[in-house]
Amino acid sequence: MVFYMPIAVTVEGRLVTFRCTGSYRVDELFEAWDRVTCAVDFPAPAACVLDMRASDSVLVRPVVELRKIASFFTQRAEVVDRRVALVVEGKARYGLMRMAATWVELNGVQANVFRDLSEAQRWALSRLPDRPATAERR
Protein backbone atom coordinates (compact mmCIF):
# COMPACT_ATOMS: atom_id res chain seq x y z
CA MET A 1 0.00 0.00 0.00
CA VAL A 2 1.25 3.45 -0.88
CA PHE A 3 0.05 6.49 1.02
CA TYR A 4 -0.49 9.90 -0.47
CA MET A 5 -2.16 11.18 2.66
CA PRO A 6 -5.09 11.24 2.95
CA ILE A 7 -5.33 8.89 -0.02
CA ALA A 8 -4.08 5.33 0.29
CA VAL A 9 -3.47 3.36 -2.90
CA THR A 10 -3.25 -0.40 -3.10
CA VAL A 11 -2.15 -2.22 -6.25
CA GLU A 12 -2.77 -5.97 -6.09
CA GLY A 13 -2.05 -7.58 -9.43
CA ARG A 14 -4.31 -5.72 -11.84
CA LEU A 15 -6.57 -4.26 -9.13
CA VAL A 16 -5.90 -0.70 -8.00
CA THR A 17 -7.91 0.68 -5.11
CA PHE A 18 -7.83 4.33 -4.08
CA ARG A 19 -9.07 4.83 -0.50
CA CYS A 20 -9.99 8.46 0.13
CA THR A 21 -10.22 9.37 3.81
CA GLY A 22 -11.20 12.57 5.58
CA SER A 23 -10.57 15.88 3.88
CA TYR A 24 -8.29 16.31 0.88
CA ARG A 25 -7.82 18.76 -1.93
CA VAL A 26 -8.64 17.95 -5.54
CA ASP A 27 -4.98 18.29 -6.50
CA GLU A 28 -4.03 15.67 -3.87
CA LEU A 29 -6.36 13.19 -5.57
CA PHE A 30 -4.93 14.07 -8.99
CA GLU A 31 -1.35 13.68 -7.72
CA ALA A 32 -2.05 10.25 -6.22
CA TRP A 33 -3.71 9.11 -9.47
CA ASP A 34 -0.84 10.31 -11.66
CA ARG A 35 1.89 8.87 -9.42
CA VAL A 36 0.30 5.44 -9.41
CA THR A 37 -0.97 5.17 -12.98
CA CYS A 38 2.18 6.66 -14.54
CA ALA A 39 4.49 4.24 -12.75
CA VAL A 40 6.49 2.01 -15.07
CA ASP A 41 5.10 -1.16 -13.46
CA PHE A 42 1.44 -0.07 -13.47
CA PRO A 43 -0.59 -2.99 -14.88
CA ALA A 44 -2.62 -1.11 -17.53
CA PRO A 45 -5.37 -1.66 -18.13
CA ALA A 46 -6.16 -2.15 -14.46
CA ALA A 47 -9.39 -2.61 -12.55
CA CYS A 48 -10.04 0.65 -10.73
CA VAL A 49 -11.96 1.10 -7.48
CA LEU A 50 -12.41 4.46 -5.76
CA ASP A 51 -13.36 3.84 -2.13
CA MET A 52 -15.13 6.99 -0.95
CA ARG A 53 -16.76 5.53 2.18
CA ALA A 54 -14.62 7.58 4.58
CA SER A 55 -14.31 10.68 2.39
CA ASP A 56 -15.50 13.84 4.11
CA SER A 57 -14.50 15.92 1.11
CA VAL A 58 -17.02 14.34 -1.23
CA LEU A 59 -19.81 15.65 0.99
CA VAL A 60 -18.70 19.29 0.85
CA ARG A 61 -17.18 19.67 -2.61
CA PRO A 62 -18.82 22.21 -4.88
CA VAL A 63 -20.37 20.67 -7.98
CA VAL A 64 -17.76 22.41 -10.14
CA GLU A 65 -15.00 20.44 -8.33
CA LEU A 66 -16.87 17.15 -8.74
CA ARG A 67 -17.15 17.87 -12.47
CA LYS A 68 -13.43 18.72 -12.57
CA ILE A 69 -12.62 15.33 -11.00
CA ALA A 70 -14.91 13.57 -13.47
CA SER A 71 -13.23 15.37 -16.37
CA PHE A 72 -9.75 14.54 -15.06
CA PHE A 73 -10.70 10.88 -14.81
CA THR A 74 -12.30 10.63 -18.25
CA GLN A 75 -9.18 12.13 -19.85
CA ARG A 76 -7.10 9.34 -18.27
CA ALA A 77 -9.61 6.47 -18.40
CA GLU A 78 -7.71 4.31 -20.89
CA VAL A 79 -5.37 3.04 -18.15
CA VAL A 80 -8.38 1.52 -16.39
CA ASP A 81 -10.05 0.22 -19.55
CA ARG A 82 -12.63 3.05 -19.41
CA ARG A 83 -14.42 1.76 -16.33
CA VAL A 84 -14.48 2.51 -12.62
CA ALA A 85 -16.19 1.20 -9.50
CA LEU A 86 -17.12 3.74 -6.83
CA VAL A 87 -17.70 2.58 -3.25
CA VAL A 88 -19.75 4.71 -0.88
CA GLU A 89 -21.53 4.68 2.44
CA GLY A 90 -24.68 6.67 3.16
CA LYS A 91 -27.37 8.21 1.01
CA ALA A 92 -25.65 11.54 0.39
CA ARG A 93 -22.41 9.95 -0.87
CA TYR A 94 -24.41 7.50 -2.97
CA GLY A 95 -26.36 10.30 -4.66
CA LEU A 96 -23.26 12.43 -5.28
CA MET A 97 -21.30 9.52 -6.73
CA ARG A 98 -24.24 8.48 -8.96
CA MET A 99 -24.18 12.04 -10.30
CA ALA A 100 -20.41 11.82 -10.89
CA ALA A 101 -20.84 8.39 -12.49
CA THR A 102 -23.36 9.89 -14.91
CA TRP A 103 -20.87 12.58 -15.94
CA VAL A 104 -18.14 10.06 -16.74
CA GLU A 105 -20.64 7.76 -18.45
CA LEU A 106 -21.56 10.63 -20.79
CA ASN A 107 -17.90 10.58 -21.84
CA GLY A 108 -17.77 6.87 -22.60
CA VAL A 109 -16.59 5.55 -19.23
CA GLN A 110 -18.53 2.74 -17.60
CA ALA A 111 -19.12 3.52 -13.91
CA ASN A 112 -20.96 1.71 -11.17
CA VAL A 113 -21.65 2.73 -7.57
CA PHE A 114 -21.44 0.11 -4.81
CA ARG A 115 -21.88 -0.03 -1.07
CA ASP A 116 -19.67 -3.11 -0.65
CA LEU A 117 -15.92 -2.96 -1.40
CA SER A 118 -15.54 -6.66 -2.24
CA GLU A 119 -18.46 -6.53 -4.66
CA ALA A 120 -16.99 -3.43 -6.35
CA GLN A 121 -13.58 -5.09 -6.69
CA ARG A 122 -15.11 -8.25 -8.17
CA TRP A 123 -17.12 -6.18 -10.68
CA ALA A 124 -14.09 -4.15 -11.74
CA LEU A 125 -11.87 -7.22 -12.14
CA SER A 126 -14.52 -9.19 -14.05
CA ARG A 127 -14.64 -6.54 -16.77
CA LEU A 128 -10.91 -6.49 -17.59
CA PRO A 129 -9.56 -7.84 -20.86
CA ASP A 130 -7.61 -11.07 -20.46
CA ARG A 131 -4.17 -9.52 -20.87
CA PRO A 132 -2.62 -6.25 -19.77
CA ALA A 133 -1.48 -3.86 -22.48
CA THR A 134 2.16 -3.90 -23.44
CA ALA A 135 4.32 -0.94 -22.51
CA GLU A 136 4.34 0.19 -26.15
CA ARG A 137 0.54 0.47 -26.25
CA ARG A 138 0.31 2.67 -23.13
ABEGO torsion letter per residue (X at the ends): XBBBOABBBBBBEABBBBBBBEBBBAAAAAAAAAAAAABAABBOBBBBBBBAAABAAAAABBAAAAAAAAAAAAAAAAAAGGBBBBBBBEAAAAAAAAAAAAAAAAAGBBBBBBABAAAAAAAAAAABBABBBBAAAX
